[in-house]
């Protein structure tokens, strides 16, 4: 039935590449993606801030319904990130303590909910990564429909099954499977450059001459300038 299907995931980013990305802040990777990709400011870490990294197992579900999310928990492989597009609706919680505990017991790397969660106090105190758009005590329905391993979009960020999902305290980012290796090279260089800048600050040797140069290039009149 269209809209009520479970598909096979065809590819995933490698475990080696995932570990390499874990060493780079999400902001550095985002800069290398031209600052054009984000999971939306509403999707915030609901856990203790532990880093999220892993291949996406995607779910699209009717707002307020988590039947397909339960199925995804059983289909997921250790290290997977379950990414749920629940329409951004906050009327009913899609997951809570029981489902996150089960996910952690199966070695799942984390869960992203474009929707609401509950049992937020317990989730906040734990290291299991959970990102969501909001909180409500109202529970979910379990009727469907929905799809597993389909392309989803979270506030304009497109996520295909097997893409790399990254999350830290700044938010979420999807690295497309096809771009992952090149983006790692660029983001690694960006991170190294920022580390060098921080070292220059600590040594009192930071060169800020670029600021006036940029202002002049933009036509700004500076003090003492004719």
C-alpha positions in Angstrom: 0.0 0.0 0.0 1.4 3.4 -0.9 2.3 5.3 2.2 2.3 2.1 4.3 5.5 0.3 3.3 8.8 -1.0 4.7 11.7 -0.7 2.2 15.2 -2.2 2.3 18.1 0.1 3.0 20.5 -0.1 0.1 23.7 1.5 1.5 25.1 3.1 4.7 28.2 5.2 5.5 31.1 3.2 6.8 31.8 2.7 10.5 35.3 4.1 9.9 34.0 7.3 8.4 31.5 7.7 11.2 34.3 7.6 13.8 36.3 10.1 11.9 33.4 12.6 11.8 32.9 12.2 15.5 36.0 14.3 16.1 34.7 17.3 14.3 32.1 19.8 15.6 28.9 20.0 13.7 29.4 23.7 13.1 32.6 23.1 11.2 30.9 20.5 9.0 28.0 22.9 8.4 30.3 25.7 7.3 31.8 23.3 4.7 28.2 22.7 3.4 27.9 26.4 2.7 25.7 26.9 5.8 22.8 25.7 3.7 21.9 22.5 5.5 20.3 22.2 9.0 17.8 20.1 10.8 15.9 23.1 12.0 16.4 25.1 15.2 13.4 23.3 16.9 15.2 20.0 16.9 17.2 20.2 20.2 19.1 17.7 22.2 16.8 16.3 24.9 19.5 14.1 26.5 22.7 15.0 28.4 24.5 16.3 25.4 26.3 13.1 24.3 27.4 13.3 20.7 25.2 11.6 18.1 26.7 9.9 15.0 25.5 7.1 12.8 23.8 6.1 9.6 20.1 7.0 9.2 17.3 4.5 9.4 14.4 6.7 8.3 10.7 6.6 9.3 7.8 8.7 8.1 4.7 8.4 10.2 1.4 10.0 10.7 1.5 12.8 13.3 0.9 11.3 16.7 1.4 7.7 15.7 4.4 5.5 16.5 3.5 2.0 15.1 6.3 2.3 12.5 8.7 3.6 15.0 8.2 0.4 17.1 9.0 -1.6 13.9 12.0 0.5 13.2 13.4 -0.3 16.6 13.4 -4.0 15.7 14.8 -3.4 12.2 17.7 -1.1 13.2 21.2 -2.4 13.4 23.6 -1.5 16.2 25.0 2.0 15.6 22.0 3.2 13.5 20.2 6.5 14.1 16.4 6.3 13.8 15.2 9.5 12.2 11.4 10.0 12.4 9.5 12.6 10.5 6.3 12.9 12.4 5.2 16.0 10.7 6.6 18.3 13.5 3.3 17.9 15.4 3.6 18.3 19.2 0.1 17.0 20.2 1.3 13.5 21.0 4.6 12.1 22.1 6.2 9.6 19.7 8.6 8.1 22.1 9.4 8.0 25.9 11.4 6.2 28.5 10.4 2.7 27.5 11.2 3.1 23.8 14.5 4.9 24.4 15.5 2.2 27.0 14.8 -0.5 24.4 16.7 1.3 21.7 19.7 1.7 24.0 19.6 -2.0 24.9 19.8 -2.9 21.2 22.8 -0.7 20.6 21.0 1.9 18.5 23.1 5.2 18.4 20.2 7.6 18.9 16.7 8.8 17.9 15.6 12.0 16.1 11.9 12.9 16.3 10.4 15.7 14.2 7.7 15.8 16.8 7.3 15.4 20.6 8.7 13.1 23.3 7.6 12.5 26.9 9.4 11.2 30.0 11.7 14.2 29.3 13.3 14.2 32.8 14.6 10.7 32.5 15.8 11.2 28.9 17.5 14.5 29.9 19.5 12.7 32.7 20.7 9.9 30.3 23.4 9.7 27.7 21.3 8.1 25.0 21.0 10.7 22.3 17.5 12.0 21.6 16.7 15.1 19.5 13.1 16.3 19.3 11.0 19.4 18.6 9.0 19.4 21.9 7.6 17.7 24.9 4.1 16.5 25.9 2.7 14.0 28.3 0.1 12.9 25.8 0.9 9.4 24.5 0.9 8.2 20.9 -1.5 6.1 18.8 -0.4 2.8 17.2 -2.4 2.5 14.0 -0.2 3.6 11.1 0.2 4.3 8.3 3.9 5.1 7.7 7.0 4.1 5.8 10.5 2.9 6.8 13.6 3.6 4.8 12.2 6.3 2.6 13.6 9.8 2.1 12.4 12.3 4.7 12.8 16.0 5.2 13.2 17.8 8.5 12.6 21.6 8.1 14.1 21.4 4.6 17.0 19.0 5.4 16.6 16.0 3.2 17.7 12.6 4.7 18.0 9.4 2.7 18.4 6.0 4.3 22.1 5.4 5.1 23.1 9.0 5.1 25.3 10.1 8.1 23.4 11.8 10.9 25.5 14.0 13.3 24.3 15.9 16.3 25.9 17.9 19.1 24.8 20.7 21.4 24.5 23.0 18.4 21.9 20.8 16.6 21.6 18.2 13.9 23.2 17.8 10.5 22.8 15.2 7.7 25.8 14.4 5.6 24.7 12.8 2.3 26.2 9.4 1.6 27.6 10.5 -1.7 29.4 13.6 -0.2 30.6 12.1 3.1 34.3 11.4 2.2 34.9 14.8 0.5 33.1 16.6 3.3 35.2 14.9 5.9 38.4 16.2 4.2 37.0 19.7 4.0 35.7 19.7 7.6 38.9 18.2 9.0 40.9 21.1 7.4 38.4 23.6 8.7 38.6 22.2 12.2 42.4 22.3 12.1 42.4 25.9 11.0 40.1 26.8 13.9 42.3 25.0 16.3 45.2 27.1 15.0 43.2 30.3 15.5 42.5 29.4 19.1 46.2 28.8 19.7 47.0 32.2 18.2 44.4 33.8 20.6 45.9 32.0 23.6 49.4 33.3 22.5 48.2 36.9 21.9 49.1 36.7 18.2 45.8 36.7 16.4 45.9 38.8 13.2 42.6 40.7 12.9 43.7 43.0 10.0 41.2 41.2 7.7 38.4 43.1 9.5 39.4 46.5 8.3 40.2 45.1 4.9 36.7 43.7 4.6 35.1 46.9 5.8 37.1 48.9 3.2 36.1 46.4 0.5 32.4 46.9 1.4 32.7 50.7 1.2 32.8 51.5 4.9 34.6 54.8 5.9 37.1 54.2 8.7 38.5 56.8 11.2 41.3 58.7 9.6 40.3 57.6 6.1 39.9 60.5 3.6 
